[in-house]
Amino acid sequence: MQFFFEVLIGGLLAGIMYSLVALGFVLIFKASGVFNFAQGAMVFFAALTTVGFASMGVPFWLAVALALGVMAALAFLTERIVLRPLVNQPQITLFMATIGLSFFVEGVAQLAWGANVRALDLGVTDEPIEWLMDRTGMNVSKFDLVASGIAAGLVALLAVFFNKTRTGRALRAVADDHQAALAVGISLQKIWVIVWMTAGFVALVTGLLWGARNGVQFALTFLALKALPVLILGGLDSIAGAIVGGLIVGASEKLAEVYLGPYVGGGIESWFPYVLALGFLLARPEGLFGERRIDRV
């Protein structure tokens, strides 16, 4: 049982990190109804920009602030150049636009800062928590615990923002119906800039945490693929769903690797979440917290 709880806790902590990745997708989808394929590229761009400024001798806190400013500028330019001309266009058109934006952001990031893998130190070591190991014998990473706490705090803050603030309610109104939102005086351009800035901030936090764990490298762009099972389980338009979906994916992949892996040759951790997501698509395609839709055909 001690080993079981050690694996479970490790999976839940990783799941909170997955929730943070999925959160960027949820923010864009709630405000535009479009799946933002460029979120993984934004994570890579934000992390690489931070370490790029830091490598120039800029203090780390200032490098983070400068990277946040760059992400805000990216949000503004995205609204002006990409989104504004596509208002009221089909969702597939906006989705294709985010695919193009993804390749553009990846190219600009590597053109500006290079493509080499870079280390990122946040001052938290990836080592077991000694007092917990002494009392329970469980090996829980200090970095995972701190990173999960940061991710959980950010998720809670954004949940309050969407549900309790006027701007948050405006974001949801825009997602439901662009024309109706415009009719009641909500500025579509302003809302999209705000939500893309927020998604950029989430991408920066995500990039720093995952970059500190795995290094700042092009592989960060593939975090988008890791978020897909989380989104399918929790629902594309639910912040609570991103949290619960991340916890389910994190716990299930670790437990499956340990207890089912030996029977199938190992490596189950990399594909088990997608099998789980496929089961949800067949049984509940809108996810646990997604909005049910009834379409007349």
C-alpha positions, 0 to 999 in steps of 0.5 A: 500500500505504501508503494501504491500511494507513492505512485498515486501521489506522484501521478496526481502531482504530474496530473496537476501539471497536465492541467496547467497545460490544458488550461491554455487550451480551455481559455482560448476555447471559452472565448472563441470556441476554437481549439488553439493548436498554437498553445504548445508553440506558445509554451516553447516560445515563452520559456525560450524567450525567458532563458534567452533574456537570462543568457544575456545577463538580465536578472531572472525576475526581469527576464520573466517580466520581459518574456511576459511583455513579449507574450502580451505583444504576441497576443495583441498582434495575433488579434490584429493580424490573425483573428480580427480579419476572421471574425464570424468565419467558420471555426475550422477557418480559425483552427487552421489559422492557429496551425499556421500561427503555431509554425510561425511562433516556433520559427520565430522563437528558434530564429531569435534564440537558437534551437539548442537545449537550454537548462532552466533553474528555478531554485527548487531541486528535484529531490525527495522530501526528506521529512516525508520519506523519514516518516512514511518512506514514500519518495515524493519529489520536492520539485513536483510538489512545488510546481503542482502548488504553483499550477493549482494556485494559478488554476484556482485564480483563473477559475475565480476570474472566469466565474466572478468577474465582469470580464470573465463573464464577457469572455464566456458570452463571446464564446457562446455567440459573437453576434449577441455579445457585440449587440450588448456592447461587448468589444470582441477585439478587446476580449480576444486580446485579454484572453490571448494575453491570459493564455500567454501568461499561462504558457509562460508559467507552463514553459518555466515549470516544464522547462525546469524539469525537462530543459527548454527545448523544441519538445515543449511544443508537444505538450499540446499532444499531452493535453489532448486526453486531459481535454477530452476527459474534462471537457474543452470548455471547463476549467474544473474539467481541466483539473479533474481530467489532469488528475485522472490522466496523471494518476491513471498513466502512472498506475497503469505503467506500474501495474499493467506495464509488466504484462504488456512489455512496458511503455504503457505510460505514453499511450494509456491516456489516449486509450482512456480518452478514446473510451470517453469519446465513445461513452461521453464525447463532451467530457465530464464537465463539458456542456451537452449539446443537442443538434437538430439533423 
